[in-house]
């Protein structure tokens, strides 16, 4: 149940961040929810591959190239989804920074997950 609440809160954050950045548009709550899910899937599968291929550049930039990778994930999500558009790559990087901060806040504010052990 915690994951559903997390996705709902992050979807609200996606809508709020889109209002802050001109050129980033989210057409509805369902588009924001879809964006949150697609971004999570891209972070799970595509981001590790991009990180491995760009290790030398990431080391040379002392990790700052990860901002570019995060922006690329947002850019790809904007290209995949019809209800979520990102005007430029720079806006995608700014969006990714703000979304990372918002996700951190959501994680901080949500109560920790409790594991219930069944005794048989």
C-alpha positions as CSV (number, residue, x, y, z in Angstrom):
1,X,0.0,0.0,0.0
2,X,2.9,2.3,0.7
3,X,4.0,2.1,-3.0
4,X,0.6,3.3,-4.2
5,X,0.7,6.3,-1.8
6,X,4.3,7.0,-2.9
7,X,3.3,7.0,-6.6
8,X,0.3,9.3,-5.9
9,X,2.4,11.8,-4.0
10,X,5.1,11.8,-6.7
11,X,2.4,12.3,-9.3
12,X,1.3,15.3,-7.5
13,X,4.9,16.5,-7.3
14,X,5.2,16.0,-11.1
15,X,2.2,18.2,-11.7
16,X,3.5,20.8,-9.3
17,X,7.0,20.9,-10.9
18,X,5.5,21.1,-14.3
19,X,3.7,24.2,-13.2
20,X,7.0,25.7,-12.0
21,X,8.9,25.1,-15.2
22,X,7.6,26.7,-18.4
23,X,7.9,24.3,-21.3
24,X,7.1,21.2,-19.2
25,X,3.4,20.2,-19.5
26,X,1.4,17.6,-17.8
27,X,-2.2,17.3,-19.1
28,X,-3.9,15.5,-16.3
29,X,-3.3,13.6,-13.1
30,X,-3.3,10.3,-15.0
31,X,-0.6,11.7,-17.3
32,X,1.4,12.6,-14.1
33,X,0.8,9.1,-12.7
34,X,1.9,7.6,-16.0
35,X,5.0,9.8,-16.0
36,X,5.9,8.7,-12.5
37,X,5.6,5.1,-13.4
38,X,7.5,5.4,-16.7
39,X,10.3,7.4,-15.1
40,X,10.5,4.7,-12.4
41,X,10.7,1.9,-15.0
42,X,13.4,3.9,-17.0
43,X,15.3,4.5,-13.8
44,X,15.2,0.7,-13.0
45,X,16.2,-0.6,-16.5
46,X,17.7,2.1,-18.7
47,X,19.6,4.3,-16.1
48,X,22.0,1.5,-15.0
49,X,23.0,0.8,-18.6
50,X,23.6,4.4,-19.3
51,X,25.7,4.7,-16.1
52,X,27.9,1.8,-17.1
53,X,28.5,3.2,-20.6
54,X,29.4,6.6,-19.3
55,X,31.6,5.7,-16.3
56,X,34.7,7.5,-17.7
57,X,32.8,10.8,-18.4
58,X,31.1,10.5,-15.0
59,X,34.5,10.1,-13.3
60,X,36.0,13.0,-15.2
61,X,33.1,15.3,-14.2
62,X,33.2,14.0,-10.6
63,X,29.6,12.7,-10.9
64,X,28.0,15.7,-12.5
65,X,27.3,13.8,-15.7
66,X,24.7,11.9,-13.7
67,X,22.6,15.0,-14.0
68,X,22.7,14.6,-17.7
69,X,21.7,11.0,-17.4
70,X,18.7,12.0,-15.2
71,X,17.7,14.6,-17.6
72,X,17.9,12.1,-20.4
73,X,15.5,9.8,-18.5
74,X,13.0,12.7,-18.2
75,X,13.5,13.5,-21.9
76,X,12.8,9.9,-22.9
77,X,9.7,9.8,-20.7
78,X,8.5,13.0,-22.4
79,X,9.0,11.4,-25.8
80,X,7.2,8.2,-24.8
81,X,4.1,9.7,-23.1
82,X,1.5,11.7,-24.9
83,X,0.3,13.6,-21.9
84,X,3.8,14.6,-20.6
85,X,5.9,17.0,-22.7
86,X,9.3,18.5,-22.0
87,X,10.3,21.5,-24.1
88,X,14.0,21.2,-24.0
89,X,16.9,19.1,-22.6
90,X,17.8,21.8,-20.2
91,X,14.3,21.9,-18.8
92,X,14.5,18.1,-18.5
93,X,17.6,18.4,-16.4
94,X,16.0,21.1,-14.2
95,X,12.9,18.9,-13.9
96,X,15.0,15.9,-12.9
97,X,16.7,17.9,-10.1
98,X,13.4,19.2,-8.7
99,X,11.8,15.7,-9.0
100,X,14.8,14.2,-7.1
101,X,14.3,16.7,-4.3
102,X,10.6,16.1,-4.2
103,X,11.1,12.3,-4.2
104,X,13.5,12.6,-1.3
105,X,10.9,14.6,0.6
106,X,8.2,12.1,-0.1
107,X,10.4,9.3,1.1
108,X,11.3,11.3,4.2
109,X,7.7,12.1,5.0
110,X,6.1,8.7,4.4
111,X,6.2,6.5,7.5
112,X,8.6,3.5,7.2
113,X,7.2,0.3,6.0
114,X,6.5,-2.2,8.7
115,X,7.0,-5.9,8.0
116,X,4.6,-8.2,9.6
117,X,5.8,-11.7,10.3
118,X,3.3,-14.4,10.4
119,X,3.7,-17.0,13.1
120,X,2.4,-20.4,12.2
